[in-house]
Amino acid sequence: LHICSAVLVVTMIALLLRSTWLWRVKAPELAQPACLLAFLIPLQLALGLLSYQAKFAPDFQFGLDRAAALTTSHLATGALILGVCTIWTLRAWKLGLGTEPL
């Protein structure tokens, strides 16, 4: 279920980045949060993969403290992604974007 949700989030972020690219002339205010998301999504995927390996791979000995740090970082990055998406949405709404089809 977690991996399916991750695929859905990555797909939605890709669509968000596409929208930002199409609206770049009309709404340059959306570029900064979009660039931050373009950095955070690969980081989140890497942290998730490392966290998964630390928990389930028997040959990947990482130690409990490092595994906890990875999991906590993964959770914090997810919260940061949610916050940046909220900022992007509020800026787009303020600009009146999204009311017309792409």
DACOR-V261639 format. One record per backbone hydrogen bond with DSSP energy under -0.5 kcal/mol. NH is the residue of the N-H (numbers start at 0). CO is the residue of the C=O. E is the energy in kcal/mol with one decimal. If there is no record, write none. Layout:
# DACOR-V261639
NH/CO/E + NH/CO/E
This chain:
# DACOR-V261639
4/0/-2.2 + 5/1/-2.1 + 6/2/-2.2 + 7/3/-2.1 + 8/4/-2.6 + 9/5/-2.6 + 10/6/-2.1 + 11/7/-2.4 + 12/8/-2.6 + 13/9/-2.1 + 14/10/-2.0 + 15/11/-2.2 + 16/12/-2.7 + 17/13/-2.0 + 18/14/-2.5 + 19/15/-2.4 + 20/16/-2.1 + 21/17/-2.3 + 22/18/-2.1 + 23/20/-0.9 + 26/22/-3.2 + 29/26/-1.5 + 30/27/-1.3 + 32/28/-0.5 + 33/29/-1.6 + 34/30/-2.7 + 35/31/-2.0 + 36/32/-2.2 + 37/33/-2.3 + 38/34/-1.2 + 39/35/-2.5 + 40/36/-2.5 + 41/37/-0.5 + 42/38/-1.3 + 43/39/-2.9 + 44/40/-2.4 + 45/41/-2.4 + 46/42/-2.7 + 47/43/-2.4 + 48/44/-2.4 + 49/45/-2.6 + 50/46/-2.4 + 51/47/-2.4 + 52/48/-2.4 + 53/49/-2.5 + 54/50/-1.4 + 55/51/-2.8 + 56/52/-1.8 + 57/55/-0.6 + 59/56/-1.1 + 60/58/-1.0 + 61/59/-0.7 + 66/62/-2.2 + 67/63/-2.3 + 68/64/-1.9 + 69/65/-2.4 + 70/66/-2.4 + 71/67/-2.5 + 72/68/-2.4 + 73/69/-2.4 + 74/70/-2.2 + 75/71/-2.6 + 76/72/-2.5 + 77/73/-1.9 + 78/74/-1.9 + 79/75/-2.1 + 80/76/-2.4 + 81/77/-2.1 + 82/78/-2.2 + 83/79/-2.5 + 84/80/-2.5 + 85/81/-1.9 + 86/82/-2.2 + 87/83/-2.6 + 88/84/-2.5 + 89/85/-2.6 + 90/86/-2.3 + 91/87/-2.5 + 92/88/-2.6 + 93/89/-2.3 + 94/90/-1.8 + 95/91/-0.6 + 95/92/-0.8 + 96/91/-2.5 + 98/95/-0.7
